[in-house]
Amino acid sequence: MELGPGPCALPAGAGAGSGSGGPCAEMLQPERGLIRDKELRLPPPPLGSSGGGAEGEALGDPACCRPPELFACPLCRRLLCEPPQPPAARPRVNVVLGNLLQKWFGAESRARRLRAEGDELRERQELPAALEKYDQALEMASCKCSLIAQRAELCTSMKNYQQALHDADVLCRSKPHWPAGHYVKAKALSGLERTEEALKEFLYCVALNPEWSSMKKEAQKDTVFRLTKNPSQESDVFRSTDSPVSHNVLDRYFEDNKKSLGAILSSLPGAGLKRKLSSDMRDIQSLDVPNKIPKKDADVLPENAVITSSEIPTTLVDASDFECSLCMRLFYEPVTTPCGHTFCLKCLERCLDHNPHCPLCKEKLSEFLASRTYKKTVLTEELIVRYLPEELSERKKVYEEEMKELSNLNKDVPIFVCTMAFPTIPCPLHVFEPRYRLMIRRCMETGTKQFGMCLADELKGFADHGCILEIRDVKFFPDGRSVVDTVGVRRFRVLSHGQRDGYNTANIEYLEDKKVEGPEYEELVRLHDSVYDQAVAWFTSLKDNMKVQILNHFGSMPGKEPEPQSNPSGPAWYWWLLAVLPLENRAQLAILAMTSLKDRLIAIRRVLIFVTRKRPR
């Protein structure tokens, strides 16, 4: 998954995961490890972009400028937007979410885009062009507070202090308790060398956010030294903005003027400072700091209501915006490809079984297929949960019914048509056909991990008898092929043949041996022990190289069981021997279908006698 150059991009990827970054944090995870800050090429952090701590909380955009939480970037908390690069160089973005932004936040989304372009220009020091972008964004934005603050900061960088002061005045009148407004005003006043007024604004910032340490350093740098009695006789201690004395100047001055700022401090817990003013700074007390921030009717921004996700008009919410282009139904477990297209997880997997390309744009997805990092796009799923609960409930019912139907191990059981399989005997499979990829995946998803194995039949498609295999492990290859480790579980008889999504299915009934008692049982035990000893003698007489091949493929011969009828399918050693003996498949199938252990023992004894006589002397 690719990460755009700004923190607010909508990168494409199969995102899912949860984390501290918010509901769309999975969309900001890079494909190849952690990305360094230089590689991101982030623009200079504007006012309000801080993300954490007491300082960051106070500097964030005011509530009226914040987007719905689901559409807020987890880094800057502003509306998500596409990266500002030209389309050819732009990282891929999530098409579904990008369309929703345009539909639900049309003007605001365009304003956010212009703002991102302005940030990019500002990073390249193209300040006039950046200012033009900010002006265009202001014409579209529904809430202009944070944009005006950013434009004022840019004007200060361009030394257009009068314009910066005008913007800052508007902010301070409209948002008197937003520290960022007073900060940009202080910077503008400082640029105009109106030092005492600048210091007052810095003090407002301290009152509103006592933990804003970076602002204190700015104030010390720009104003404190100009307020000393004899600037020409400043000591080296005061010339250093990093000195302890310099760091305490604003704190001490703020303590002495806490009465005049009482109106602000009374609403802030723990804002008082405990330091006392030193005698060297007595003259600063004469500064007249007002106890109230003036408000005027002119140039006051309207108070915008906080935009919440519940206020998105229901007329804008359309289920077709969340429709999978493959199954034409509501997204279920949506995943997004690196090229930005979203599909249901199961739909995408089925397409990739046949062709490693995006079903829509045909971009090659071999690497995506090889990694198999199919993570749900959490933001898309949360939007469906919030705005389309009834449709999602119906979609879940359909999915659960499908899973229930696929989990039935008597009706429409998936059949792998390939080779002979026997109870208790391992049966490794190399799966490469798309239909069997789907079949194996469904067996894993339903949790049954079982399917039937049958021989091919020219007339019916597959034989009337077979063995249920249980999946023990699956190893996938980058091209979609897999090696499936299975073992035989129990025998079955086919009642009817069928098909589902390209692979064969069958209604089946399971086979169990008929148990005998009394004299018949005693006779069965004698026959069982005799045939077992005959089998051991035959295997022992084989050449060493043949023994090694058999042992490598089938493992050691199971031991003789004290109770021959303990397993409904008969003793394990019998099936091991049947798999090892040089019999054609049709003969093996006939023995597999028998439900009498006595008959099977007699049949295998005949085979042992035959192969012993045929062995070259």
C-alpha positions in Angstrom: 0.0 0.0 0.0 1.4 3.4 -0.9 1.6 6.5 1.2 1.1 9.9 -0.3 3.4 12.8 0.3 0.9 14.5 2.7 -0.7 13.1 5.9 -4.2 13.5 4.5 -4.1 11.3 1.4 -6.4 8.5 0.7 -4.0 5.8 -0.4 -5.3 2.6 -1.9 -4.7 -0.7 -0.2 -6.4 -3.6 1.4 -6.5 -1.9 4.7 -7.9 -3.3 7.9 -6.3 -3.4 10.9 -7.0 -1.4 13.9 -4.7 0.9 15.7 -4.4 4.2 17.5 -4.6 6.2 14.3 -8.4 6.2 14.1 -10.9 4.4 11.8 -8.9 5.0 8.6 -5.4 4.4 10.0 -5.1 1.2 8.0 -5.2 3.3 4.9 -2.0 5.1 5.9 0.2 2.0 6.4 3.1 1.7 4.0 3.8 -1.5 2.0 7.5 -1.7 2.7 8.2 -1.1 6.3 8.4 2.3 8.0 8.9 5.4 5.9 11.3 8.2 7.1 10.0 11.7 7.5 12.1 13.0 4.6 10.6 10.4 2.3 7.1 11.7 3.1 8.0 15.3 2.0 5.5 16.7 4.5 4.9 20.4 4.3 5.9 22.6 7.2 3.5 21.9 10.1 0.8 24.6 9.9 -1.0 26.0 12.9 -3.4 23.5 14.2 -1.6 20.4 12.8 -0.2 19.2 16.1 -1.6 15.8 16.9 -1.1 15.0 20.6 -0.6 16.3 24.1 -2.1 19.3 25.8 -0.3 21.7 23.4 -1.5 19.9 20.3 -5.1 19.7 21.5 -5.2 23.5 22.1 -3.6 24.2 18.7 -6.0 22.0 16.7 -8.6 23.4 14.4 -11.6 24.7 16.2 -14.7 22.4 16.4 -16.5 24.3 13.6 -13.7 23.4 11.1 -13.4 19.7 11.9 -14.9 17.1 9.6 -16.9 14.0 10.7 -14.6 11.7 12.6 -14.8 8.9 10.1 -13.5 11.3 7.3 -10.8 13.0 9.4 -7.2 12.2 8.7 -5.7 10.4 11.8 -2.6 12.7 11.6 -3.9 16.2 11.1 -7.6 15.7 11.9 -8.6 17.5 8.8 -10.8 16.2 5.9 -9.1 13.4 4.0 -8.1 14.4 0.5 -6.1 13.2 -2.5 -2.4 13.9 -2.7 -1.6 17.2 -4.5 0.7 15.8 -7.2 -0.3 15.7 -10.8 -2.3 12.5 -11.7 0.6 10.8 -13.5 2.8 11.0 -10.4 0.1 10.7 -7.8 -0.1 7.6 -5.6 -3.2 5.5 -6.2 -6.2 6.4 -4.0 -9.3 4.5 -2.9 -11.8 5.2 -5.7 -14.9 4.4 -3.6 -13.9 6.7 -0.7 -12.7 9.4 -3.1 -16.0 9.4 -4.9 -17.8 9.7 -1.5 -15.7 12.7 -0.5 -16.7 14.5 -3.7 -20.4 13.5 -3.3 -20.8 14.2 0.4 -18.4 17.1 0.9 -18.2 18.6 -2.6 -17.2 22.2 -1.9 -15.3 21.3 1.3 -13.4 18.6 -0.5 -12.4 21.0 -3.2 -11.3 23.5 -0.6 -9.3 20.9 1.2 -7.7 19.9 -2.1 -6.7 23.6 -2.8 -5.3 23.9 0.7 -3.2 20.8 0.1 -1.9 22.3 -3.1 -1.1 25.5 -1.3 0.8 23.6 1.3 2.8 21.9 -1.4 3.6 25.3 -3.0 4.6 26.7 0.3 7.0 23.8 0.9 8.6 24.7 -2.4 8.8 28.4 -1.3 6.4 29.5 -4.0 4.7 31.7 -1.6 2.6 34.0 -3.9 1.2 30.9 -5.7 0.5 29.3 -2.3 -1.4 32.4 -1.2 -3.5 32.3 -4.3 -4.5 28.7 -3.5 -5.4 29.6 0.0 -7.6 32.5 -1.3 -9.4 30.1 -3.7 -9.9 27.6 -0.8 -11.4 30.3 1.4 -14.1 31.0 -1.3 -15.3 27.4 -1.1 -14.8 26.4 2.5 -17.8 26.3 4.7 -15.7 27.1 7.8 -12.8 29.5 7.2 -11.2 29.8 10.7 -8.2 27.5 10.2 -7.7 28.6 6.6 -7.5 32.3 7.7 -5.0 31.4 10.4 -2.9 29.6 7.8 -3.2 32.5 5.4 -2.1 34.9 8.1 0.9 32.8 8.9 1.8 32.7 5.2 1.4 36.5 5.0 3.7 36.9 7.9 6.3 34.7 6.1 5.9 37.0 3.1 6.3 40.1 5.4 2.8 41.3 4.5 2.2 42.0 8.2 -0.8 44.3 7.6 -2.8 41.6 5.8 -1.7 39.1 8.4 -2.9 41.4 11.2 -6.2 41.9 9.5 -6.8 38.2 9.3 -5.7 37.7 12.9 -8.0 40.4 14.1 -10.9 38.6 12.5 -10.0 35.4 14.1 -9.5 36.9 17.6 -12.9 38.5 17.5 -14.7 35.4 16.3 -12.7 32.8 18.2 -11.4 34.6 21.3 -10.5 31.4 23.1 -8.6 29.8 20.2 -4.8 30.2 21.0 -3.8 30.0 17.3 -5.6 33.2 16.5 -3.7 35.2 19.2 -0.5 33.5 18.1 -0.7 34.7 14.4 -1.7 38.1 15.7 1.3 38.3 18.0 3.6 37.3 15.1 2.0 40.0 12.8 2.3 42.6 15.6 5.9 41.6 16.2 6.7 42.0 12.5 5.2 45.5 12.7 7.4 46.1 15.8 4.4 46.8 17.9 6.2 45.0 20.7 3.9 45.6 23.7 0.8 44.6 21.8 2.6 41.5 20.6 3.5 40.6 24.1 -0.1 40.9 25.2 -1.2 38.5 22.5 1.5 36.1 23.5 0.2 36.4 27.1 -3.3 35.5 25.9 -1.8 32.3 24.3 -0.1 31.5 27.6 -3.4 32.0 29.5 -5.3 29.9 27.1 -2.7 27.1 26.9 0.0 27.3 29.7 1.7 24.2 28.3 2.5 25.8 24.9 6.3 25.8 25.3 7.1 26.6 21.7 5.0 29.8 21.8 6.9 30.9 24.9 10.2 30.6 23.1 8.8 32.7 20.2 7.7 35.3 22.7 11.1 35.4 24.4 12.8 35.6 21.1 10.6 38.4 19.6 9.7 40.6 22.5 11.3 40.0 25.9 14.7 41.5 25.1 13.1 44.7 23.7 11.3 45.2 27.0 14.4 45.4 29.2 15.2 48.8 30.7 18.6 49.2 29.0 18.8 47.1 25.8 22.3 48.3 25.1 23.4 46.8 28.5 21.7 43.4 28.1 23.7 40.7 29.7 24.8 37.6 27.9 22.3 35.7 29.9 19.4 37.6 28.4 20.8 37.5 24.9 20.5 33.7 25.0 16.9 32.6 24.4 17.8 29.2 25.8 19.0 30.5 29.1 17.0 29.6 32.3 16.4 33.3 33.0 15.1 34.0 29.6 12.8 30.9 29.8 11.3 32.3 33.0 10.6 35.8 31.8 7.1 35.2 30.4 6.2 32.8 33.3 7.1 35.5 35.9 5.5 38.3 34.0 2.4 36.2 33.5 2.3 35.5 37.3 2.3 39.2 38.1 -0.5 40.0 35.6 -2.7 37.1 36.6 -5.3 39.5 38.0 -5.7 41.3 34.7 -6.1 38.0 32.9 -8.4 36.6 35.6 -11.3 36.3 33.2 -9.4 33.8 31.1 -7.5 32.0 33.9 -10.7 31.3 35.9 -11.8 28.9 33.2 -8.5 27.1 32.9 -7.6 24.5 35.5 -4.1 24.7 36.9 -3.2 27.7 34.8 -1.6 29.7 37.7 2.1 29.9 38.0 3.9 29.8 41.3 7.1 31.8 40.5 7.6 35.3 41.9 8.8 38.3 39.8 12.4 39.2 40.4 13.4 42.8 41.2 15.2 43.2 37.9 11.9 42.9 36.0 9.7 45.4 38.1 9.3 47.8 35.2 7.4 45.2 33.1 4.5 45.4 35.5 3.5 48.8 34.1 2.4 47.1 30.9 -1.4 47.5 30.6 -2.8 44.0 29.8 -6.6 44.0 29.3 -8.7 41.5 31.2 -11.1 40.9 28.4 -10.6 40.2 24.7 -12.6 42.8 22.7 -15.1 41.7 20.2 -16.5 43.8 17.3 -19.3 43.2 14.9 -17.2 43.9 11.8 -15.1 41.2 10.2 -16.4 38.6 12.5 -16.6 35.0 11.2 -20.0 33.3 11.4 -20.2 30.6 14.1 -20.5 27.4 12.0 -22.2 24.4 13.6 -20.0 21.4 14.2 -20.3 19.0 11.3 -21.1 15.6 12.4 -21.5 12.3 10.5 -25.2 12.2 11.5 -25.8 15.4 9.5 -24.9 13.9 6.2 -28.3 14.1 4.4 -29.9 10.7 3.9 -30.6 11.7 0.3 -26.9 11.5 -0.4 -26.5 8.0 1.0 -27.0 5.5 -1.8 -26.4 1.8 -1.5 -25.2 1.8 -5.1 -22.1 3.8 -3.9 -21.1 0.7 -1.9 -21.8 -1.9 -4.5 -19.3 -4.5 -5.6 -18.8 -4.4 -9.3 -18.3 -8.2 -9.4 -21.4 -9.6 -7.5 -23.5 -6.4 -7.9 -24.4 -6.6 -4.2 -23.4 -4.5 -1.1 -19.8 -4.8 -0.2 -19.2 -7.6 2.3 -15.7 -7.7 3.9 -14.5 -5.0 1.4 -10.8 -5.0 0.4 -9.1 -2.5 -1.9 -6.4 -3.4 -4.4 -3.2 -1.3 -4.8 -4.8 0.3 -7.9 -7.6 1.7 -5.8 -10.5 -0.5 -6.6 -12.7 -2.1 -3.9 -14.4 -5.5 -4.1 -15.9 -8.0 -1.7 -13.1 -10.2 -0.4 -14.6 -13.4 -1.7 -15.3 -11.9 -5.1 -11.8 -10.6 -5.5 -10.3 -14.0 -4.5 -12.4 -15.8 -7.1 -11.2 -13.4 -9.8 -7.6 -13.8 -8.8 -8.0 -17.6 -9.0 -8.4 -17.1 -12.8 -6.3 -14.1 -13.6 -3.8 -12.1 -11.5 -5.1 -8.7 -12.8 -7.5 -6.2 -11.4 -11.0 -7.0 -12.7 -11.7 -3.3 -13.5 -8.5 -1.6 -14.8 -6.5 -4.9 -15.6 -3.5 -3.7 -13.7 -1.2 -6.6 -12.7 -1.7 -7.7 -9.1 0.9 -10.5 -8.9 2.7 -9.0 -5.9 -0.6 -8.4 -4.1 -1.6 -12.0 -4.8 1.7 -13.3 -3.6 1.6 -11.4 -0.3 -2.1 -12.4 0.3 -2.5 -9.5 2.7 -6.2 -9.3 2.2 -7.1 -6.8 4.9 -10.6 -5.3 5.1 -10.9 -1.6 4.3 -12.2 -0.6 7.7 -13.4 2.9 6.8 -15.6 1.6 4.0 -17.0 -1.1 6.3 -17.7 1.5 9.1 -19.6 3.8 6.6 -21.8 0.8 5.6 -22.5 -0.1 9.2 -23.4 3.5 10.1 -25.4 4.5 7.0 -26.8 1.3 5.6 -27.6 -0.9 8.6 -30.7 -2.5 7.1 -29.0 -3.3 3.8 -26.0 -4.7 5.6 -28.2 -6.9 7.8 -29.8 -8.4 4.7 -26.4 -8.9 3.1 -25.1 -10.7 6.2 -28.1 -13.0 6.2 -27.4 -14.0 2.6 -23.7 -14.6 3.4 -24.6 -16.7 6.5 -27.1 -18.8 4.6 -24.4 -19.4 1.9 -21.9 -20.5 4.6 -24.4 -22.7 6.3 -25.2 -24.4 3.0 -21.5 -24.8 2.3 -20.9 -26.3 5.7 -23.3 -29.2 5.1 -21.2 -32.4 4.9 -24.1 -34.5 3.7 -25.7 -32.3 1.0 -23.8 -30.7 -1.9 -20.5 -31.9 -0.5 -17.6 -30.6 -2.6 -15.9 -33.3 -4.6 -12.3 -33.3 -5.8 -12.1 -35.6 -8.8 -8.6 -36.9 -9.0 -7.3 -40.1 -7.3 -8.0 -42.8 -4.8 -8.0 -41.9 -1.1 -8.4 -44.1 2.0 -9.3 -43.5 5.6 -6.3 -42.6 7.9 -3.9 -42.4 4.9 -2.3 -39.0 4.0 -3.1 -37.6 0.6 -1.0 -34.6 -0.5 -2.5 -32.5 -3.3 -1.2 -29.9 -5.7 -4.0 -27.5 -6.4 -3.8 -25.2 -9.4 -7.2 -25.2 -11.2 -9.3 -22.1 -10.3 -12.3 -24.2 -9.4 -10.4 -26.3 -6.9 -8.7 -23.1 -5.4 -12.2 -21.9 -4.7 -13.3 -25.2 -3.3 -10.3 -25.5 -0.9 -10.7 -21.9 0.2 -14.4 -22.4 1.0 -13.6 -25.5 3.0 -11.2 -23.4 5.1 -13.6 -20.5 5.5 -16.6 -22.6 6.6 -14.3 -24.4 9.2 -15.2 -27.9 8.1 -11.9 -28.3 6.3 -13.3 -31.4 4.6 -14.2 -32.4 1.1 -14.7 -35.6 -0.9 -12.2 -37.4 -3.1 -13.4 -39.5 -6.0 -12.0 -41.2 -9.1 -13.1 -39.8 -12.5 -15.9 -41.6 -14.3 -16.5 -41.2 -18.1 -20.2 -41.4 -17.8 -21.1 -39.9 -14.5 -18.2 -37.5 -14.1 -17.0 -39.2 -10.9 -17.3 -42.5 -9.2 -20.1 -43.6 -6.9 -17.8 -44.2 -3.9 -15.1 -42.1 -2.3 -13.3 -40.9 0.8 -13.7 -37.7 2.8 -10.4 -35.9 3.2 -9.6 -33.5 6.0 -7.2 -30.5 5.4 -4.3 -30.4 7.8 -2.3 -27.6 6.2 -2.2 -25.4 3.1 0.8 -23.7 1.6 0.3 -21.1 -1.0 2.7 -20.1 -3.8 3.0 -16.5 -5.3 1.2 -17.5 -8.5 -1.9 -18.8 -6.6 -1.1 -22.5 -6.6 -1.1 -24.4 -3.4 0.0 -27.6 -1.8 -2.7 -29.1 0.4 -1.8 -31.6 3.1 -4.9 -33.9 3.7 -5.7 -37.2 5.4 -8.5 -39.6 4.8 -11.3 -39.6 7.4 -14.2 -41.8 6.3 -15.8 -43.5 3.3 -19.0 -42.5 1.6 -21.4 -43.5 -1.2 -22.7 -40.9 -3.7 -26.5 -40.6 -3.8 -26.7 -37.8 -6.5 -24.2 -35.8 -8.5 -24.2 -32.0 -8.8 -22.1 -28.9 -9.5 -21.4 -25.6 -7.8 -19.4 -22.6 -9.2 -17.5 -24.9 -11.5 -16.6 -27.8 -9.2 -18.4 -31.0 -8.6 -20.7 -31.7 -5.6 -22.6 -34.7 -4.3 -25.3 -35.7 -1.8 -23.7 -38.6 0.1 -24.2 -41.1 2.8 -21.4 -42.4 5.0 -20.3 -46.1 5.0 -19.6 -48.1 8.1 -18.6 -51.7 8.5 -21.3 -54.1 9.7 -20.3 -55.5 13.1 -20.4 -59.2 14.0 -20.6 -61.0 17.3 -20.1 -64.5 18.8 -18.5 -67.2 16.7 -18.4 -64.8 13.6 -16.4 -62.3 15.6 -13.9 -65.0 16.8 -13.5 -66.1 13.2 -13.0 -62.5 12.1 -10.3 -62.0 14.7 -8.4 -65.1 13.5 -8.6 -64.0 9.9 -7.6 -60.4 10.9 -4.4 -61.6 12.7 -3.5 -64.1 9.9 -3.8 -61.5 7.1 -1.8 -58.9 9.2 1.1 -61.4 9.7 0.9 -62.2 6.0 1.1 -58.5 5.1 4.1 -57.9 7.4 5.9 -60.9 5.8 5.3 -59.5 2.3 6.5 -56.0 3.2 9.6 -57.4 4.9 10.5 -59.4 1.8 10.6 -56.3 -0.4 13.9 -54.9 -1.6 15.4 -52.1 0.5 14.9 -49.4 -2.2 11.2 -50.2 -2.5 10.8 -50.1 1.2 12.4 -46.7 1.4 10.1 -45.3 -1.3 7.0 -46.7 0.4 8.0 -45.4 3.8 8.8 -42.0 2.4 5.5 -41.6 0.7 3.1 -43.5 3.1 5.0 -43.7 6.4 5.4 -46.7 8.5 2.8 -49.5 8.6 0.4 -49.0 11.5 0.4 -51.6 14.2 -2.2 -54.4 14.7 -5.2 -53.2 16.6 -6.5 -55.4 19.5 -10.1 -54.8 18.5 -10.6 -55.1 14.7 -14.0 -53.5 14.8 -13.1 -50.5 16.9 -13.0 -48.2 13.9 -16.2 -47.9 11.7 -13.9 -48.1 8.6 -11.8 -50.9 9.9 -8.2 -51.1 11.1 -5.7 -48.5 9.8 -3.1 -51.0 8.8 -5.5 -52.4 6.2 -5.9 -49.1 4.4 -2.2 -48.5 4.5 -1.6 -51.9 2.8 -4.4 -51.3 0.2 -2.7 -48.0 -0.7 0.8 -49.7 -1.0 -0.2 -52.8 -2.9 0.2 -52.7 -6.8 -3.5 -52.6 -7.5 -5.3 -50.6 -10.2 -7.7 -47.9 -9.1 -10.8 -49.8 -10.0 -9.9 -52.8 -7.9 -9.1 -50.5 -5.0 -12.4 -48.7 -5.4 -14.3 -52.0 -5.3 -12.6 -52.9 -2.0 -13.2 -49.4 -0.6 -17.0 -49.8 -1.2 -17.2 -53.0 0.8 -18.9 -52.7 4.2 -17.8 -56.1 5.5 -14.4 -56.3 7.1 -14.3 -60.0 6.6 -14.9 -59.6 2.8 -12.1 -57.0 2.6 -9.7 -59.2 4.5 -10.4 -62.1 2.2 -9.9 -59.9 -0.8 -6.6 -58.5 0.4 -5.3 -62.0 1.3 -5.9 -63.0 -2.4 -4.0 -60.0 -3.5 -1.1 -60.8 -1.2 -1.0 -64.4 -2.4 -1.0 -63.2 -6.0 1.8 -60.6 -5.6 3.9 -63.1 -3.7 3.7 -65.7 -6.4 4.4 -63.1 -9.2 7.5 -61.8 -7.4 10.7 -62.8 -9.4 12.8 -65.3 -7.7 
